[in-house]
Amino acid sequence: MTEKREQFWALYLTRFAEGFGFITLITLLPYYINTLDPSDTTILGLTISAGLIIGLYTTGFTLAQTVAVVPLAWAGDRFDKRTVLLGVLGIGVGVYALFPLVDSSASFIAIRALQGVAVTGAGLMTLSLVGQIADVGTRANYIGKANAASFGASILGSISAGTLYDAFGFGPIFLVIVCIMVIAWAGTFWYLEPDGTRIEGFPFTGLALNRRILTLSSFRFQYAFSVTLVRTWIPIFAGVSAAEGGLAYGGFAVALTVVAEKFTNMCCQPFTGRLSDGYGRALFVFSGGAAYGVIALFVPLSPAIGTTLGLPSELVVSLPALMVGVALPAWLPYESIPGQFVLIGEVSPAFFPLIALSGLLGIADSFREPASMALFADEGTEEGGVASSFGIRELVWRPGSVIAPLLGGWLMVEVSMASVFYVGGAFALTGVLTFLIILVSFHGRRALTEW
């Protein structure tokens, strides 16, 4: 019998592979827009604008995810989750092998849709299996480690994708992803034991009316708007021109604002997950969500904070002399001086406060995420449908992930850049307030620490 530790490591590797492939495509999206050069297209007398086609580059992915959630979650509960996971990983290998063959917007959108199925299936099955294999008092800890693997992939993938593209183009990037996916498939095949649970019927029906899941969903539905707005608009705030309300930073500085949140989240989740196992998961959902909302409100104030503190307006990072002679990618702004490379970016006093706030957002969310996932895993395991439980969790998130970008774009243009973060912060705060009221009213005053 395979030890639990080996099974967890196989699932962490799968989580890493899923995250690496996902973030790589996000990073390469602007290069695909430039390469494919989408233009107005007429289909059956209807003109599809270039802007809509660009939107479909992402929407095709998210719509496929939404459609795939219910059948994949049902299959995971009805059959062997290991077999389903091996199947979606196999689809992933094929999907990433097809990307170098993309030669039109239509083919890119179609393959992105298949990627959405692979990413959703891998995410659902890995989290379901981690929650199922882990003992009830350790679930948040192990889920936190699985999420840390995904965040690590996001950091490595976002940095390496741009470097490899500048040096070699699209092909070698997807060769790397295919190799990682094949290794994850092999690890799953060899080390993950078959899943013996078989759930008859349609577990979604019962779980959708589960009181704890409904209580969590009252928070999660609103929080999805908050996270989508804040995560999406921090790099937009950093990168767009001052005329549009942004800071007009270069690509390297913008990337650092994104990496800061992922890095702190990755580092903290295994620790915060273990804490929530011991001190109450509902308490960590509430405190993490509240902290996220408060920190989001300060993001538009980063220029004022930087000016007040007298912070510098230039980013200077000295790389070790040992790296002299190494060819740095063209997209990095750097100057070469004897004995060292110095990365230089024109920023503003807002840069370091923005980095710090992004990092704090990662810490705040690290309290909420493993605790929330563990609560869904607890209910799914007890009710006999852990994959369906995670499927409901995914579906509750979808309205916010689809509507929030449209809302953010309208706020940015019609109101102000700052209003995006104020509205995002407000969604998190109203979410935790709703969660607390329902928790106390229907589950008792001790529920905040007993769940």
N, C-alpha and C positions, 0 to 999 in steps of 0.2 A: 504493500500500500504506500502511495506517495505521501511524504510528509506534508503537513499543512504549509510549512515555510516554503517548500519548493513550488507548491500550487500558487501561493501568493506571489512569488517572484515571477512566475509565468504570466499571471494576470497583470502585474505591474509592467512587465515588458510589453504586453498587448496594449495597455493604456498609453504607454510611451509611443508605440508605433502609431496608434490612432491620432494622438495629439500632434505628432511630428508631421504626418501627412496633411492634417487639417490646416495647421498654421502655415505650412509651406505654400499651399494654394492661396491663402489670404495674402501672404507676402508677395507672391508672383502675380496677383490679380492686375495691378497697374501695367505690368509688362505684357500681359496677354491683351489688355485693352489697346496698348500701343501696337502690338504685333498684328492682331486681328482687325484693327481699325474698323469697328462696327459703324455702319451707316444705316440710313432709313431703308426699310425693307417693306415691300408690298406683298401681302398674302391674301388671296381671295378678295382683292379689292380694298383691303384694309392696310393702311400704312402704319408700320411699327417704327417708332422713332429710334434713333441711335441711343438716346438716353434710356429708353425702355429696354432695349436689348442689353445695355450695360447693366441695368438693374436685374435682368434675368440671369446674369452671370452669378449673382448671389441668390436671388429668389428661387431659381431652379433647384439649388442645393437645399434651401430651407423648406420649400414645399415638399420635396422628396422625403426629407426628414420627417415632416409632419405626417405624411401618408404612411410612412414605414413604421411609425412607433407602435400602433396597435397590433398589426399582424406579427411583428417581430417579438413584442412582449408576450403576446398570446402563445406563440410558438415556443418561447423560452420556458413558459410555465407548463405547457402541454407536453413538450418533448424534452430531450436532453439539451440543456443549455450549452454544454461543451460542443455538441454537434452543431448547434446554431452558430456559436462563436466561430468555429472552424470554417463554417460556410461563409459567413460575412467577411472573415479575414481572407478567404480565397477570392471573394468578389473584389476586395480591396487590392489584392495583388494584381488582378486583371485590370482594374480601373486605372491604377497608377501606371501600369505598363502601356495603357492606351493614350495617356496624355501627350507623349511626344508626337503622336500621329494627328493631333488636332490641327485643322487647317481652315476652320471657319467658326463663326459664332455659334451656329447650330450644333456642330459637333462638340464644342466646348460646353455648351449648356447641357447637352445630353449626358456627357461624361461626368459633369459636376453633379447631376441628379443621381447618377449611380454612386458617386462618392458619398452623397448624402445618406444613401441607404447603408453603405458600408460603415460610415462613421457612427450613425445612429445605432446600428446593430452591435458594433463592437463596444460602444459606450454602455448600452443597456445590459449586455450580457456580462461584461467584466464587473460592473458595479453590482449586479444582481448576484454573481458568484462570490464576489468578495463579501457581500453582506450575508450570504448563505453559509459560507465556510466559516466565517468568524463567529466566535461565541458572542452571545448577546451583550456582554459587558465590555467587549473590545471592538465592536463594529466601527465606531467613529474613528478609532485609531487606525485601523486597517484601511478604511475608506480614505482617510486623510493621506496615508502613504500612497494609495493609488492615484489620488488627485495630484499629489506632489510629482509623481512620475509624469503625468500629463503636462503639468506646468513646466517641468524641466524640458520636456520635448518642445514646448512652445518657445522657450527661450533659445534653445539650441537651433530649432528649425527656423525661427525668424532671422537669426543672425547668419546661419549658414546658407540659407536660400539665396539671399542677395549676393553673397560672396561667390557662390558657385555659378549663379547666373551670369555675373559679370565676366567670370573666367571662361565658362564652358557653354553657356546657353542652357536651354531647357532639358535636353536629354539626360545628362549625367545626374541631375537633381532627382529625376524620377527613378533612375537606376538605384540610387541610394535608398529611396523610399521603398522600392520593391524589395530590396535586400533586407531592410529592417522588417518589413511585413512578413517575408518568408521566414525569417528567424523567429518572429513572434508566433507564426503558425506552427512551426516545428516545436517551440517551447510549450505551446498549448497542447499539442498532440502528445508529446512525450510525458509531460509532468502533471497535466490537469486530469483528475479522475473524472469518469463519467458521472453525470448528475442523475441520481436515481429518483428524484421527485417527479411526479406526474400529476398535474392538476386538471381534472375534468371540467368541462363547461367553459364559462367565460368569466374569469376572476375579476375583470374590470367592473362588472355589475355590482358585486358586493363591496369592493374596495372603494368605489366612487362614493358610497354612502357611509364609509367608515368615519366615525366622529373625529378621530385624531387627524386623519388625512384631510378632512374638510377644514379643520382648524388650521393646519399647516398651510393649506392651499389659500386660505384667506390672506395670509402674509405673502406667500410666494407669488401669487398673481400680481400683486402691486409691486413687489420687489423686483420682478422681471423688468418692469418699466424703468426702475431706478438704475439697475446695473447696466442695462442696454444703453440708456442715455449717457451715463457717466463714462463707461468704458469706451464707448464709441467716440464720444466728443472730447475726451482728453487729448488724444493725438490730433484731432481736428483743431482744437483750441491752440495746441502748440504749433501746428504747421501752417494754417491758413494765414492770409495776409492781414495786416493790421486794419485795413479798410473793411474787412469782413469780421472784425472783432477778435482776431487771433494774434499770435505772437510771432509768426513768420519765421520759425526756426527751420534749420536744415534737417535733412533726413536722419542724420546720426543722432541729433538731439531729440527728435521726435521718437525715434526708436527707444531711446533711454527712458522716456516717460512711460512707454508701454511695458518695457522689461522690468521697471521698478516694481510695478504692481504684481506681476507674475512671479518675480523672484521672492518677494516677501511672503506671498501666498504659499509658494512652494516650500519655503523653509519652515513656515509656522504650522501648516496643516497637520503633520504627524503629531506634533506636540499638543496643539489645541484639540485635536480629535481625541487624544488620550485624556485630556482634562475633562472634555464634555462627557466621556464615558463615566467619569467619577463624580462630577458635580452637577449634572443635569443638562440634558441636551436642549430642552426648551429654553432654558436660561441663556445658553450660548447662541441660539437662534435669535432671541430677543436682543441681547446685548450687541451681537455682531451686526445685526441689521440696523439698530439704532446708531451705532458708531459710524457705520457706512453713510447713513443719511446726514449726520452732522458734518463729517469730513467733506462730503460732496459740496456742502454749502460754502466751504472755504476755498474751493478750487478757483472761482473767478477772482478771489481776493489775492491770489499769488503775486501779481505785480505790485500791489500795495505792500504786501508783506516783505517782498524782496527789497523794495525801495526803502522801507522803514529800517530794515536791518543793514542797509548799505552793502548788499551783496554784489559780486562782480558781474560784468556783462559779457564775459568771454569764457568759454569752456576750454580748459587746457588739461590734457591728460598725457603724461609722459609714459611711453612704453619702454620696457627694459632695453638696455643697449644690446642685449643678447639678440634682439629681434632685428637689429640693423642688417640690411641685406635681404630681408624677407619682403617679398612683393605684397604690399597692401592693396586691397581692392580699390578700384577707382572711385567708388561711391563714398569712401571715407575722406573727409576733409582733413588733410594733414600737411605738415611741413617737415622736411627732413633736415636736421641739423647734426653736426658731428657728434657721434656717440649715441644718438637717440632719435626716435620719431616722436613728434608732438602732434596730437590731434587737437585741432583748433576749430571752434565753431562760434560764430557770432550769435550770442543769445541775448539775454536781458536779465535784470535782477530777479525776474519772476521764475527763472529756470530752476534753481535749487529748491525753492518752496514747492514748485509744481512736482518735482521729482519726489520730494519728501511726502507730499500729500498723496501722490500715487502709491508710494510704498505703504503709507498708513491705510489706504483703501484696501490694499492686499492683506494687511494684517487683520483689519476689521472683518473682511469676508472670510478669512481663514477660521474665524471663530464660528461663523454661521454655517458654512458649507458642509463640513463633515458631520456636524451635529444634525443638520436637516436631512442629509442623505441617510444617516443611521436611523433616524426616526421613521423614514419611509421604509427602510429595510426591515426594521422591527415589525411594523404593521403588516408588511407583505409576507414575512416569514410566518407570523402567527396566523394570518388569514389564508395562507396557502397559495400565495401568488406574488412572490417577490419581484419577478420581472414586470408583472402588470402594475405593481406599486410604483416602480421606477418609471414605467410608461405614463402613468397618471401624472407623476411629478414633471415629466418632460412636457406633456400636453398643457399643463397649467402654465408653463413658462412661455409657450408659443405666442399667445396674443401680445404679450409685452415685447417679445423679440421681433415681431413683425410690425406692430403699430408704432413702437417707440422711435425708430429711426425717422418715420414720416413726421411724427410730432416734433422731434428734435430739429429736423430741417426747417419746419415751419417756424418754430420759436427762434432759431438762429437768424432767419431772414426777416421775419416780421416783427420780432420783439428785440432780442439781443442775445449775444453769445452767453452772457451770464445767466439768462433766464433758463437755459437748458439745464444747468447744474442746480439751480434753485428748484426747478420742477422735479429733477431727478432725486435730489435730496428729500423733497417733500413726499414723493412716492414711498421711499424707504421708511420715513417716519410715520406716515399714515398706515403703512403696512404693519409695523411693529405695534402701533397703538391698537389696530384692529385685532391683531393676534393676541395681545394681552387681555383685551376686553372679553373676547370669546373664550380664551383660556380660563380666566377667572370665573366667568359667568357659568360656563357649562362643565368645567372640569375641576373647579375648586381652587382656592387660593394657593394651595401647595403644589399645584400642577407645574408651576414655573420651575421648581427645583426637583420635582419627582419624576418628570418625564425623562 
